[in-house]
Amino acid sequence: MATYRQAKGYSVKTVTSNPDNDILGQIWYNSTEKKIKFTGNVGGAFASGGNLNTARWNSRATVGTQTAGLVFGGSNAPGSIIAETEEYNGTSWSEVTDMPSLITSNGGGGTQTAAFSSGGNTPGDNREDHTFNYDGTSWTSSGDMPFISAQAGGCGTQTAGVQCGGTQNPGNNKTNKTAHYDGSSWTDSGNFPINISYHAMTGTQTAALLGMHIKFDGSSPDQTNEFFEYNGSSWSAAGNQNNTRYAGAAFGIQTSAITAGGGAAPPGHQNKVESYDGTSFTNESNMVTGSNYTQGGGTSSSGLVWGGSGPAGSGPNQALNRTEEWTDPSFGARSMDVS
């Protein structure tokens, strides 16, 4: 086996402290710590966080951060729709003011203190165009969307949000419509290339990322690994995911995002995780628990996924109360102990 000197042409330098100006791929031996160190990114991982007070799936908003999460609405059993709202502080969830109505499959975005909920299903399997704003304390009704929509994606902020696609009444029809939200009213924007539903969105109103969807254009299979980018007015194809999934969670920005979980052909509830750099997807460490119809928030270095329907073997549409925290170490010195 070749030595490091033979492979690289020089030996590992011994130092008493880590260099201030280390570069990617650099290796050294810290004699004070008795460790070989290198500069690079070792990848991220999910770890279990505090459980939700109310298990749920199908709240489709992309909202909040790892230390200030927010969940609202959803379903906690087949045919059951809830209005419970909870806030996460990085350790545990607390119940706060309920939404004004029972709602599931709703989109939305924002932060823990300034969020919006858009569209969704209400009891009786009715698709809605309603919008509600949350201010960190209470919910208020706002301007209706220009189209009814459930099982759609939403992202952005309370004053610059975006929603696209979804299912519509009658006959469970699907749509390709996109609309912008300014905190009080909606305006139509550029249509998606095809009718879609059961998808995830993340990013901003002018730089969004959409994927993990089911397409309704006559294709077989209708599940896809395709992703699309939005520039505030039109959609264009992005890099494809490595794993075909639908109704998973996505969080981050258009050029640095994480996708997690989702549904697919058996074994159904997926634990797959991928990162997107604005060009291509890379497989990452799997989630702790596979899930479908889940929700997330945060950044590609510090994110959060919660709820969802349960893994294979737990029964169909088993509501989960789990929370998983995503952490991806920032670029810097990594080490292995040789003492």
N, C-alpha and C positions, 0 to 999 in steps of 0.2 A: 504494500500500500504506500502511495506517495505521501511524503510529509508536506506540511504546509509550506516549508521553504522550497521544496521541489516543485510544488504546484504553482506557487505565487512568485518565487524567486527571492523571497526575503523572509526573515523570521518574525515571530510575534514579539513586539516590543514590550519590555517590562517598564511599568511606571508606578509611582506611588499614589497617584490620584488620576481620576478620569479626565481626558482632554476636554477643553472647553469648546473646541471647534471640530468635533468628530464628524465624519462623513459616512454616508451609507456604505456598508460593507467593511468598515474598518474594524480590526480585531486587535486587542491588547490584553496584557496580563497586569492586573492591579495587585501588586505585591502586598499592599496594606490590607486589602480585603481578601487576598488569596483566591481571586476569581479571574477566570478568563472572561472577557467582556467583548461584545460586538454591538455595532449600531445597526438597527433595522427594526422592522415591525413584525412581531410574532403572531399577529392576528388577534381577533376578538373572540369572545365567548359569552354565552348566556348563563346566568345563575339565578336561582330562585329568589323571589322577593316576597313581600307581604301579600297575603291573599285578599281578594275582594270580599266585601261583606255579603254581596249578592252575586252569585255565579250568573254568567250571562254570555251569550254570543250575539253576533249580528248588529253591534253598534259600529258603524263603518267609518266614523270620523277619524282623521289623523290629527291628534291634538295633544298638547302638553309636552312635558319633558320627563326625564328620569326622576327628578326630585320634585316635580310639580305636575303630576299626571291628573287627568280628568277623564271620567267615563260617564256616559249618560244614555239611558234607554237600553234597548235590546230585548232579548228573549231569554228566559231562564228555564223553559221547558217547551216542548212542541205545542204551538197554539197559544202560548202565554206571552204577553207583552208587558213590559215594565216601564216605569218612569223614574226609577231610582237614579240618583246622581251621586258619585263618589269622587273624592279628591285624594291623591297620593302624595306623601311628603318625602318619598325616598325610602321609607321604612314600612309604613302601614297606610291603609285606606280608611277614610272617615266618611260617613254618610252626611250629605248636605241636602239642600233643597231639591225636591223632586221636580222633574220637568212638568210643564203645564198639562201635558196629555201623555197617555200611554203610547209609546212609539218604538219601533224597531226597524232595522235595515236602513237607518238614517245616516246621511253623510254629515260633513261638517269639518271644522278646523279651529285653529286659534290656540289660546293658552288657557291655563287654569283660571285666570281672572278675566279673560275676554275671549269667549268661545262662541261658536254658532252651530246650531243643529239644522240640517236642511233635508227636506223630503222625508221619506220613510214609509213604513206601513203602520196603520192604526188598526184596532180591532175590527173584524169583519173583512180582513185582507184588502183594505182600501189603501191605494197608493195616494200620497199626499204631496202638496207643493208648499207646505207650511215651513216657516223659518222661525227659530227661537234664538235669542241672544242670552248669554250667561255672563254676569259681571263679577263672578267670584262669590256672590251671595244669593242672587235670585235670578229667575228666568223671566223674560218678557217676549211677547209676540212681536214679530217684525214682518217685513214685506214678503209676500209669497213669491216663490220661484216662478219663472215663465213656463215651466212644464212640470208635470207630476213625475215623481221618480222615487224608486226604492231599490235597494241592493246596488246603489251607485257608489262612487268614490267622491271624496271631498278633501280639500286641503287649503292651505293659506291661512290668513288671519281673519279676525272678525270684521275688519274694515277693508280687506282685500282678499276675499275668498273665491274659490272656484269649485264647481261641481260639474260632473260629466256622466252621461249614460244612465243606465238603470232600467228597471222594469216599470211598465205602466198598465193601468186598466184601460179598456177592457181586454180580456183574453190574455193577460200577462204579456202584452206586447213590450218590445224593447225599444230604446231610443239611442241616438248618437248625439244628442244635443249637449252643448256646453254653455254654461252661464257664469257670469261674474257677480260677486256680492260686494257691496260697499259699506255694509253695516246696517243698512236700512232698506235697500232696494236691489233688484237684480236686473241685469241686461244680458241679452243673448250674445254669444260669441261664436267662434268657429266650430263647426261640427266635427266630431270624431269621424274617421274614415268609414267605420261600420257601426252597426248597433251592438252594444256591449252591456254586460252586467256582471255582478259578482266580482268586482275588481278592487284594486287598491290604488290610492293616489298619495303622493307626497310632494313636498316642495312649496312653491309660491304660486300666486296668480299669474305671474309672467314667466315662470320657469318651473313647470310641474313635470312629474314623472308618473306614468300610468302603466299598469300591467297586471298580471295574475288575474286575467279576466276570461270570461266565456264569450266567444264571438257568435253572433247570430247572422251569418251570411251564407248559410248552407254548407259550410265547410264540415268535413268529418276527419278527425274529431273536432268538436267545437272548443275544447280546451286548448290553450295556446301558451307558448313560452315567449311570445312577442311582447315587447315594451315600446312605449311611445313617449316622446317628449313634446311639451307644449310651451310655446313662446309668448303666450298672452293673446294670441289671435288664431294660431293654426297648429295642427298636430303633424309630427313627422316620426318616421320609424327610428327607433333607438336600437341598441344591442339586445340580442335575445338572451333570456335567462337560460341557464344550463338545465334547470328542472321545470317541467310543465306543472303549474299549480294555479288554483283560482281561490279567491276570497281569503288570501293571506293578509298579513300586515306589512306595511312599508313605512319607513321613517327616514328622515334626513333631507337632503336637498337634491336637486336634479343631477349634480355632478359628484355626489357622494352620499349614497343611500344604502339602506339595508332592507332586504325582503326576508320574511320569516313565516314559516308555517304555510297553511293553505290546504285545499283539497286537491285530489288527483285520483287517477285510477287506483284500485287497491294497491297498497294498504290505506287508501283514503286520507286520513288525517296525517299531514306531513310535518316533519320536524326539520326540513331543509332550511338552510340560511345561505344567502348570497349577498355579496357587496357589489355595488355599481360605482364606477369611477367616472361616469359620463361617456364612456365608450363601450366598455365590456363588463360582464359579470364574472365574479370569482366565487367559487364554493368556499364557505366558511364552516366553522364548527357548528354542529347541529344544535337545535333547541333542546332543553331538558325534556319537554313534553310536546309531542306532535299535536296539532290542532288545526281546525278550520274555522272560518267566519270569525277571525280574531281581529284585534285592533292594536295600534301602536302609536308611539310618539317619540320625540327626541331627535338626536343627531346620530350620525354614523359612528361616532366614538362613544356616545353615552345615550342609549335608547331604552325603550320600555315596550313590552308586549303584555297584554292581559286578556283574560277571558277566552272565549272561543268555544267551539263544540269539541267534545272529548275524543281521545284517541281510539283507534280500532280496538274492540274488546270491551269498551266501557258502555256500549249501547249507542244507538243512533241519536245524534243531537243531544249528547250528554253535556249539559252546561258546566263549564269550568270556572272556578274562582281563582285560579292560579295567576301569578304575576311573574314574569321573567325580566331580568335586567341585563341589557347588553352593554358590555364594556370592551372597547378596542384600545389597547395601550397606544398612546401617542408615540410618534417617532422619537427614538432616543436610545440610550444605552440599555442593552439586555445582558444578562449574565448567567453563567452556569458555575456552580460552586465546585472547585477542585481541591478544597482544603482537606 
